């Protein structure tokens, strides 16, 4: 498979830190809080007679969401299991960051695909003892979609009602930062000010937009494309606010205990994710279809073409965790007075990822000074 790299826009989680308000906010990922057994877990995943690694199984969690395409495709198509040999991949899906972090902390999950906000929040709350970010997965996919009859220019946003998924989540922080840079004032707690920031769950945002109770929304995909399908217009793609048009939306975390005890298993999973990402970027149309098929199996319904077709190319699949953007996102949250300065030293351990990348002839990636010492 060719080693192409798709760098389609998307802005990532503006990030967040150690407050309870962030723990419930996984902007790009879904809703609810329960873990769900993945249908893929019913398959006989390990090849008969294949050699087991140091663990007999590895439990991997992710969201039924396009920004988790690496997991959707890597699990469904067996690309991760292939690297694990006789070690069984046990997948499960989650619909919210807090439940996935709870499973990781409780020892029922080993590796997870998750956004930067809950990663930061969990790391800071545990005083750096519970997880490491070991890889990137996705960038971009966040847009400001507005009612074109009410908002025609960026300056028209002043005085309007703009939704974000939750107070303090990555999109909320990004919007507050953008408002601040426009010279406007908004109280970060109440959302009141020159722009009314309305914290609305992604699952009800389309109805709120359709009814006219909000004038626009700063939201991740596929919510953004759902609003466009209802007559909304993309006023701003968050990638335009970032150097190189990249920012982290999904990364891969592992419990420190599992990483310490089973580094060979983590390395095998990363070999699988790197190969999955390579295939996705080399075969975008086939990958889109594969991801949508996985979503159908998990939720009983695939995304309509008018939703997935514009949403898919706005999400960049990448091995790079884009660590510098996570640092920036946390600084935005501090600037918005939503959090205190977080201590993020050691949140990354990219040793195994860089080993895998080097072996595959790919460039190594940076932890932006936030790696283990």
N, C-alpha and C positions, 0 to 999 in steps of 0.2 A: 504494500500500500504506500503511495507517495506520501512524503512527509510535508505536506503543505500546511500552512497555518492561516486559518481564517481569523481576521482581526476586525470583524464587523463590530460596530459601535454598541456601546451600552454603558451605562454608568453604574456604578455599582453601589454598593451599599455604603451609604455614608456612614457610617459607622459608629459606633456606639459603645457603650461601655458598660459600666458596672451597675447600672441601676435597674430596679425592677421594671421600670417602664420599657426597657429594651428587651427584657426577657421574653415578652410575648410577641415581639415584633419581627417576624421574619418576612421582610418585605416581599421578597420575590418568590416566596415559596408556598403558599397554600393556606389552608385554614384548619381549625379544629385542633385537637390535641392528642388523639389516640394513635397508637401504633397499630398498623394493620399488617397481617401476614401477606407477604407477596406471593402471588400465584406461582412465581418461579421457584418458590421454596418447595413445592410439591414434586418438582422434577428430581430425577436422580442426577445431581449435578456433577459429582466426581466420577471420573473415568474409572471403570473397574480395573483394579490392580495398579492404579497409578500411585506413585509414592507420595505419602503424606509429608507435609512440612512439620514444623515443631508444634503446631496446634492441629487438632483433628477437624476443627471448623473455625470459620471466621464469620461473625455476625455484622452485616453491613446495612446501614440505614440510609434512606434518602426520601425525597419528596416526589409525588406524582406530578411533576412540573417540568416544563421545557428547559428551565435553567439547570435542571439536574439530568440533562440529556446523557452525560457520560455514564451515569449509573443506570438510567433507563435502558440504554442500548447495550452497555457493557454486561449487564446482568442478563437481559433477555436473550442476547445473541451469543452468550457463553464466552465472551472474550476475556472476562476476568477469571471465570472458573478455569479456563484453559491454562492460565498461568499458575493456578493454585494446585494443579495436579490432583492428588488424592485428598487434599484438605477441602472440606465441603464449605461452599459459600452459602450462608443462611441469610437471605435478604428479608427486610421488612421495611414498610413505608410508613412515613409520619406525615402529619399535616400541619405541624407547627414546630418551631425551633425548641421551645421549652421541653416538649415531650421527648425529643431526640436527645437533648442534653441530659435530661433526667435518666434516660435509658443508659447513656454512656456513663454517667456518674454512678448509677446503680449496678453496673457490671453486666447488664443484659445486652449491651451493644459494644462492639469493639471499634468500628470505623464508621464515620458518617459523612455524608455530603450535606453541607449546611451553609448558610450565609454568614458574612463577617460579623454582623451585629450580635447574634447569639454566641458566636465563637468568642468574641471579645468579652461579652458579659460573663460568660461562664468561666473564662480564664481568670478574669479579675476577681470574681467572687470567690474562686477557689484559691486565690493568692498564688496563681501560677502552678497549681498542683494537679489539675485534672486532665488537660488535653494538650496536644500540639497540632498545629496546622502543618500537614505534610505535603500538600499539593494544591494547585489551583484546579479549577474545573470550568468556570464560565465567567464571562465579562459582559457588561452591557445589558440591553433590554429594558431600559427605563425611559419613559417619555412623559412630557407634559401634553396632555390631550385636552382640548377645550371646545366649547360650543362656539363655532365660528360666527354665529349671529351676534354673540355677546362680546367675544374677544377676537380681535383681528391682529393685534400686535402685542409684543411682550409688555409694552407699557400699559396696555389695556387690562393686564392682570390686576393692577392696583384697584382695590375696592371690590374685587370679586371673591367668590367662594371656591376655594381650591381644595380638593380632597387629597389626603395621603392615607396610607394603610393604618398607621397607628402613631401615637405620640412617641417621638424618640426613635422610631425605626429608621432604616437607612434612607428611604425616600423622604421621610419627614425632615430629617436632618439636612438632606440635600436641598430641599425646597427652602427651608429656613435660611440656609447659607446663601442661596441665590437671591432671596428677598433682601437679605442684609447687604449684599453686594450691589443691589439696585438702589440702596439708600433708604429703603422703606423699613418701618418698624413693626414687629409682631411680637407679642408676648408668647414665649415658647411653651408656657404651661397651658394657657387658655386657648391659644391660637388666634386671639383677637388682635386686630391692628389694621395696618394699611391694606393687608390682605387677610381675609378670613380663612385660616387653615382649619379644615374640617376633617377630623380623624374618623375615617370610615373604613370598615372592613372591606377588603377587595371583593368579597363575594356579593356585597350589596351595592358597591359603587356604581355598576352599570344601571341599576334601577334608580339610584339617586340622580344620576346624570340624565337618564331618560325623563324623569319627572321634573327636572329643572331645579331641584333643591341644591345642586352644586353646579358651578359654571365650568368646571374642569377638574382634572386630577393629575397628580404627579405619581405615576404608578408603573409597576413592572409589567412585563408580558406574562400571560396573554391578556391581562386586563386592559392594557392600552389598546390593543387591537380590537377588543370587544367594544370599547367606546367608539373607536373609529367606525366600526360596522354599524353603529347607531347614529352616525352622522357627525361624529366628532372629528376634529382636525388636529394633527400633530403640530404643536406650536414650537416645541423644543425637544430635541433628543439629548438626553443627559450626557451622552458621549462627547458632545460638542464642548462640554465644560472641562474635559480632562485632557491632559497631555497624551498624545498618541491615540486619543479617543478610546482609552481602555480604563476599566476600573473593575474591581472584584465584585461579583455578585454571588458566586458559589465557590467554596473551597472544600478541601477534604481534611477532616480531623480524625485523630486516633487517640484513644485513651493512653495516657503515659504508661500505665501498667502493661497494657498489651504491647505497646511499642517496645518496652524494655524486655519483655519476656519472649516476644515472637517477632523480632525484626525481619526474619526471613519471610513471614507471612505478609507483613506490611509491604515489603519489597515486591512480592509477587503480585499483590493487589495493584501496586503502582505500575508494574509492568503492564498489567491489564488495562489500567486507565489510560496510560500513554498510548498504547496500541489502539484503544477505542477512540481516543481523541484524534489520532492520526487518520483513522478510517472515516470518522465523521467529517473532518475537514476536507478529505479527498473525495468524499461522496455525499455532498450536502443534501441532494434530493432523496437518495436512498436512506440517508440518516434521518431526515425529517419524517419519512414514512415509517421507519422503524420506531422512532420515538413516539409517534402518534399511535402506532399499534400497541406499544407498551402502555400508553395512557389508557387506551381502550380496555386492555386486559385488567388494569388496576382499578379503573373507575366505571367500566361498563359503557363508556362513550368516548369516541375519538373527538378531537377538536375539528370543527367545521373548517373547510379550506379557506374561507374568508377571514378566519381568525389565525390559523397556523401559518398560512402563506406569508403574510406580512410580519408576523411575530418571529418566525424562525431565523431569517437572515439578520435580525437585529441583535441576536445573541451570539457572542463569539465564544467558541469552545477552545480552552487553552490549558496547558499544563502549568503555566506560570501563575503563581498565586497573586501576582501583582501587589506584593507586600507594601510598596510605597503608597499605593492608593488606600490601603487599609489604614495606614498611619494618618494620611490626610483626612480620611473619613472620621477618625476618632478626634482629630483636631477641630473639625467642623462642629462636632457635638459639644466639645468644650467651649468653643466660641459661641455657640447658641445657648450656653449656660444650662444644658441639659445634663451634663456630667462633669465630674472633676477630672483632672488630668489622669488618665489610666496608666498603670505600669504594665507595658506590653513586652518587655524584654523576655525573650525565651518562648514566645508564643509560637514561633516557627521552628521546625526541625526539617530542613530540606535535604539532609544528608542522603537519604535513600533515594529521593526523587532525582537528585543530581547524579547519583550513581547510575540510575536507570537511563537518564537522558544521555549521559556520557557514553554508555554502552551502545545506545541506539544512534550515536553520531549526531545528537542534537545539542544545542547550546544549554549550558547550565543556567539556573535562574537564581535571583537574589532574594534574600530575606530582609533587605532594607535595614540591616542593623538590628533586627528584632529576633534573631535566631538564638539558639542555645549557645552558651559560651563553652 
